[in-house]
Amino acid sequence: MTTRRNPGRTDIKNRKRQMIKNYNKIRILIGLFSFLILCVGCIQEDKDNTRTVKIGLGHGPSHSFTKAFKKFEKKLETRSDSQYNVEIYHSGQLGGENEMQEMLTIGSLEMTVTGVINTYEPLFSVFEMPYLYRNREHVLKVNNSEIMDKVAEPLTQYGIKLIGFYENGFRNISNSVRPIKKPKDMEGLMIRTPENSAQILTMKSLGASPTPMPFSELYTALAQGTVDGQENPLQNIWYGRLYEVQEYIAMTHHIYNSAYVLISHKFWKKLSTEDQELFRKCLYETTLWQLDYMKTLDKELEKKMKEKGVQFTYPNRAAFKKATRSAYDRLYQKLGPKAREIVKEIKNMKELTEK
């Protein structure tokens, strides 16, 4: 694997400004184009009154999200006696996460899965703070708690509704400059993050320079040296082929990511109570499948990437946990005392209970 030299910082800043300008222009065009295409489907009904459920996501056909939605498709169509026809648009065919969320709000898309829901409710950043959870069981309790329900409740005023979760996984750090063994090794690295306060503040606390951008633009940015690295669960690194342009991966497990399954509130309100329950049940069953699938996936992908020549390091997570404490103080300053209360409640949760 060839190490790529980074351009000068001034060139990088200029390139970033131009990328942002170009992105803002094309995102509007993409959104309008996608809206027009999908509106055609909205006004066309099959003769047998079958209702179309369009699902958009940014990841490819082999990703666990896509696989889970394929199972959802089969369950919903079968149990509804084909009253619903599910269409899955993967690989960012309909744009980035923000664009697809916006499509939900106007009703031109029925469902999506996202990690940037904090753009509508900033308090969602709390659920992705560094080293917040003890284990997956702890996560399950939080996701099925009144805390999550209260934070998610305001989403309906924006035209979206949270109806379930998939696991994105534990985030790790990759880069093309040097192996990461201790927090100090992060200093000065330009690290791409999602447009999420939790990841941005975490990278700042480690001395890195966070650079938010859509996942769909990440491979090119890494290949061109626009950023030095990024942080993501292994499945995103693998299925996004980021390992092709990154030499080093540090298994920091610094943040656990849930992925939020959203549905258009406009569409949801048109469903009968029975059909709403059917949607929830089919989705929950695919969630259980996906969570079980994820338990072994990381080990498999780590082995595959080592075979591709990627160098793995295993930093002392206690040192990273200590180094990222300042991210909490910065988040509390930004979001206020409510964020502090939520973190306290999450950390005090002991036993798993499901609804």
N, C-alpha and C positions, 0 to 999 in steps of 0.2 A: 504494500500500500504506500502511495506517494504522499509525503507531507506537503501541504500547500502553504506557501508563504502568504502572510496577510498583507494587504495593501496598507499604506500610511493611514493614520487616524483621520487626517483631513479628508482624504479621498473617501474613506469609509463614511464619514458624516455626510459628505455631499451625495454619495450614492444612496445612503439611507433616506435623505430628504427627497431625492428624485423617486425612489421606490415608493415612498409614502404618497407622493403626488400622483404617480401613475396608478397606484392601488386604489386611491380614492375615486379616480375617474372610472376605472374599469369595474369596480364593485357596483357602482350605480347601474352601469350598462348590463352587467351580469344579472343583477337583481331584476331589472325590467324585462330582460329577455326571458329569464326563468319564469317570471310571473306570467308573461304572455303565453308561454308554452303550456304551463300548468293550468292556466285559466281555460284553455281549450278543453282540457280533461274535466275541469269543474263543470262546464256547461253541457258536457256530453254524458248522457246516462245510457247504460245498456238497456235494451228492450225489456229485460227481465228485472229492471230496477236494482241491479247490483251497484253497490256504492264503492268507489275507488278510494283506497287509503294510500296516499303517497308518503313514503318515508325517505328522507334525505340524510346522508351522513358523509363525512369527509374521508373516511378510511376505505381501503380496498376490499375486494371480495374475499380475501383470506383472513381478514381481521376478525377478532372474536365478536365485535359489535355486529358486523355484517352477518356472520354465522348465526348469531342469536336472533337477529331480525328475520332471517330466513325461517327459523323455527317458529317464530311468532306468526309469520305469514301462513305457514302450513296449519298451525293450530287455529288461527282465527277463521281462515277460509273453510276449514273442515267443520268446526263447531258451529259456524253460522250457516251451514248448508249453502256455502258459496254466495251468501248475501253480501259479502265484502270481498273485494279484489285488491290485494296488496301489491303495490309497485315499489321496489327498492331502488333508489338512485344512490349508488355508492361512489367512492373515489372523488368526491367534490364535484360531481356533475352539475349540481345546482348552486355551486359557490362555496364559500367558507362557512364556518359555524355561525358567525354573526348574520350573514345573509339569510341562512336557512331559518334562524330564529325570527328574523323580520318577516319572512314568508309565512311563518305560523301566525304571527299577529294579524295579518290581513286575510288569512284563511286560504292562501294559495298552496299551502303544504300542510299535511295533516300531522306528521310526526317527525321528530329528529332526536339525535342524541348529541349532547354538547358538554363542554367543560368550561364554557365561558358565560355561564348563566349570571355571573356577578355583574354583567353589564346592565341587567335589569334590577337586581337586588344585590347591592354591594356586600351585604352580610354573608352571602354564600362564600366569600373569600375565607371566612373563619374556618370552614370545614376542610380547608386545604392548607392549614398552617403547618410548619415543619414539626415532625415528631409528635403529632397530636394524639395519635392512636396507639394503643398497645398491641393490637392484633386485628385480624379480620373480623372476629366476633364483636369486638368493640365497635368497629365500623357499622356492622349490621344493626346493632342496637341504636346507634345514633341516627342512621338512615330511617329507622322505623319508630322514631320518637316524636314526642310533641314539639321538641325543639325544631326539628326539620319541618314539621307541618306549619309552625308559626312563621318561620323564615320564608317558606314557599308560598304562603297564603297571598301576599301582595302581587304575585306574578299574574294572577287572572286579570288585573286591571290593565295589563299590557297585552292581553290576548293570548297568553300561554298558560299551560297548567302542567305541573310536575306530576307524573303518574308512576314513576319507577326509576330504577337505578341499574346500571351495569358497572362492572369494575374496570377502571382504566389501569389501575395498578400502582405499584410503588415506583416513584420517579427516581431516576439515576442520571448522572451527569456524563456526557460525552464531550470530547473536544479533539482538535487536531494539532494542539501545541505541545502538551506534555501530560504525563500520567498524573492523576490526582491522588495523593496519598494522605494529605492533611488539609485542613481549611485554608492555610496560607497559600497552598498551590492554586487556589481559585483567584487570587488577587490579579486584577488587570485583564482577566479574560472577558471577552464580549460573548455573553451567553444569551441565545434566543430564549424567550419565555412566551407563554400565551399572554393575552391581554387580561391578566389576573393579578390582583394585588398580592396574593399570597406568594406566588412564584417570584414576582418582581422584588418584593421586600426580602424574601429569603436569599436571593442571589446578591442583593445589596449588602446584606448582613455578612456575607462571605467575602466581600471585597471585589466581587465580579461586577461587570457592567451589563445589566439586563437590557435586552433589546426585544421588545414585543413585536411579534409579527404572526400572521396566520400560518398554520401548519402546512398548508398547501404551497407556501413559498419557501419553506425551510430547506428542502434539499438543495435548491439552486443557491440559496444564500450561503450554505455550508460549502458547496462546491466552489463558489467564487471567492470564498474567504471574506464575505461581508460580515459574518460572525465567526467566532472561533469555535463555538460549540453550542450545546443545547441541553435541556434536561427533560426526560420523558421516561415512561415505563418501557421495558424492553420490547413489548409487543409493538409499540409505535416506532421504535428504533429499527426493528427488524422489517416490519411490513412497509414502512416508509423508506426502506433501503438506505437509511442514514449511515449505517455502518460502512457503506461504500466510500464515504467522504469524511469519516471520523476514525482516528487510529486508537483512541483511548476511551474506555468506559469505566467510570468509578461507581461501584455499587454502594451508593450512599443511602438509598431508601429514605431520602429526606422528606418526602411528602407522599401521602397516600391519596390517590385520586379516585373518587367516584365519578362516573359519567352519568349525567342527568337525562332521563328520557322524558321529553316534552311532547305535549300534544296541543294542537290549536284549540283554544278555548271556544272559538266560534264553532268548530266541528264538534267538540265535546258536548256542548249544550244541545246539539241536535240529536244526540244519541239517547235512546231510551235508557231507563235505569238498568234494565237487564243487559243491554249491550255495553253500557259502561262497565258493569261488573265483568262481562265477558272479556273486554279489552284488558282490564286489570289482571284477571286470572291468567290469561294467555301470556301477558308480559311477565308476571311474577314467576311463572314456570320457566320461562326462558332465562330469567335472571338467575334462578337457582342453577340452571345448567351452565350458564356462563361463569358464575362464581366457582363452580366445581372445576370447570375447564381451566381457569386461571391458576389454580393451585399448583399445577405441574408445568404450566407453559414457560415460566421464567427460566427454569432449569434447562429445558429443551432449547430455548432460544439462545441462552448463554453459551451452550455447547456449540451451536451452529455458528455463532459469531466468532468464537475462538478459532474454529476451523477456517474461517474467512480471514484470519490474521489480526483480529481486533485484540488489543491488550487490555485485560481487565485488572483493576486494582480493587482492594477491599479495605477502604479507610475505616478508622476507628469511629463508629457512629456516635459514640458518646462525645467525642471532640466536636463533631459537626453539630450535634444537638446543643452543646454549650455555645458554639459560635453563632447559632441562629436565634438565640433568645431575644436579641434586640429586635428581630422582625415582629415579635408580638407587641412590643412597646410602640413601634411605628404604626402597627395596625390599629391599636387602641386609640392613638392620636388621630388617626384618619377616620375611624368609624364610631368612636365614642364608647361610653361605658357598656352599651348593649353587647358589643363584641366581647368585652372582658367577661360579662356574665355568661355568655354562651360557652366560651372556652372553659370556664370554671365548671359549668354543668357537664360538659362533655368529659372532662378529666375525672369527674366524680362518679361517672357511670361505672358500675361494677359487673353486673350480670346481663346476659343476653336475654331479651324478651322480644317476642315478635307479635305483631298485631294479629 
